[in-house]
Amino acid sequence: MKNMKLFQDGLINVYQNEKQEKLVDARELHEKLENKRQFSDWIKQRIEQYGFIENVDYTTFHNFVKRENSNLGSKTTEYALTLDTAKEIAMVENNEQGKKIRRYFIEVEKKAREMFDVPKSLPEALRKAAELAEQLEEQKPKVLFAESVETAETSILIGDLAKLIKQNGYDIGQNRLFQWLRDNGYLIKSGERKNMPTQMAMDNQLFEVKERTVNNPDGSIRITKTTKVTGKGQVYFVNKFLSKENCSLTHKSE
């Protein structure tokens, strides 16, 4: 289909558009279902009978089909069906071919979910990362997190990052991690802004600073600032500590 990427080329071609939606050519589905009715009558009847909605369950586009040995031809209306719509049409065909095609679409859906299953929380992302690490145990440097962790909305304290690094095989505690981050240019070393992220670290989106307003007993107000590690920062630092060539610390318990 026009301007679409082929996602699966099995029993029936399944395409993917720019929105990552999976689509099926209705004409090809009609052919593979071995339905004897004229295509245009068949698809219009299915749309009306089952209440499919244009631009939700399907979209239309036009093809120009040339006549043999001529520049003349005719314009045909084609239908791009969502995977759910194609699966339902295959099911209501009520024959063995329809059942076979429906099972095929279910497998395609399963593949799509596995490829684009993005964690919705940090714990889920960490669990998936641990599973990935087991599969890639023999690869170096060790990759512990899927890229989707980088977009996690939950940031963590530096003390929690130290625990995370330790859980994944590098023995370090909060105080020594703070010192390492200061010594290596990620946190400011001294002054009023000590332990705040450096400009380099902020530009690379490794940290964020959370501000909180506190009411003092005398009625005045002060603002506290806390440095937290972003999802991207968690990926960066865990992998950095587990990569021998990138880490200058020695394994020493605090």
Order of alpha helices (4+ residues) and beta strands (2+ residues): beta-beta-beta-alpha-alpha-beta-beta-alpha-alpha-alpha-beta-alpha-alpha-alpha-beta-beta-alpha
